[in-house]
Amino acid sequence: MPTPCCVPNCRSNYKNTPRISIFKFPTEEDIKRKWTSAIRRKDFVPTKYSRVCIKHFTANDIVNSVTIYNQETGDMVEAPLERKR
C-alpha cells in the first residue's frame, strides 16, 4: 500500500485513489523547515514515514533527469532518472 500525503486535506495515495509520486522530507534542516512550514499543520514534526505528493510542487521543483560531463568526449550527456527527485 502506498504512503499517503501528509498535507492537510490532500487525499493522494489513500485507499481507492490513484497512486501518484511522493517524496520524503529532506534531511537538510533548512529545507525540511521550509517544507514543514509550507504544509501548514500545527505542531507538525515529520517522521521518517512522512511524505508529500507531487501535487504540491511546481514543475520546476521536480528533477526528472541529470546532466553529466563526459571527460573522454567533452560532451554533456543527459540521463533520465528512474525516480523523480
C-alpha positions in Angstrom: 0.0 0.0 0.0 1.4 3.4 -0.9 2.1 6.0 1.7 -0.4 8.9 1.8 0.4 12.5 1.5 0.8 14.3 4.9 -0.6 17.7 3.6 -3.9 18.6 5.2 -7.0 17.9 3.1 -4.9 16.0 0.5 -6.3 12.6 -0.3 -3.4 11.4 -2.5 -2.5 7.7 -2.2 -5.4 6.9 0.1 -7.4 3.8 -0.4 -9.4 3.9 -3.7 -7.5 6.9 -5.1 -4.9 6.7 -7.9 -1.3 6.2 -6.9 1.0 9.2 -7.5 4.6 10.1 -6.8 5.5 11.1 -3.3 8.7 12.5 -1.8 10.4 12.0 1.6 11.2 15.1 3.7 14.7 16.3 3.0 17.4 15.6 5.6 18.9 19.1 5.4 17.3 21.0 8.3 16.8 24.4 6.4 14.9 22.7 3.6 13.0 20.5 6.0 11.9 23.5 7.9 10.7 25.2 4.7 8.7 22.1 3.8 7.2 21.9 7.3 6.1 25.5 7.3 4.7 25.3 3.8 2.3 22.4 4.6 0.7 24.4 7.5 0.0 21.7 10.0 0.1 23.0 13.6 2.9 21.5 15.7 3.8 19.1 12.8 7.0 17.2 13.1 7.8 15.0 10.1 8.8 11.4 10.8 10.7 9.0 8.6 7.3 7.9 7.2 6.0 11.4 6.3 5.6 12.1 2.6 4.5 14.9 0.4 2.9 14.1 -3.0 3.9 15.6 -6.4 0.7 17.8 -6.4 2.3 20.2 -4.0 5.3 21.0 -6.2 5.7 23.1 -9.4 7.3 21.5 -12.5 10.5 23.5 -11.7 10.8 21.8 -8.3 10.9 18.3 -9.8 14.2 16.8 -11.2 13.5 14.3 -14.0 17.0 13.9 -15.4 20.6 14.6 -14.6 23.3 16.1 -16.9 26.9 14.9 -16.6 30.1 15.8 -18.4 31.8 13.0 -20.4 35.6 13.8 -20.0 36.6 11.5 -22.8 34.4 13.1 -25.5 33.8 16.5 -24.0 30.1 16.1 -24.4 27.3 16.8 -21.9 25.1 13.8 -21.5 21.6 13.9 -20.1 20.2 10.8 -18.5 16.6 10.3 -17.3 16.1 9.4 -13.6 14.3 6.2 -12.8 12.7 8.1 -9.8 11.9 11.8 -9.8 13.6 14.0 -7.2 
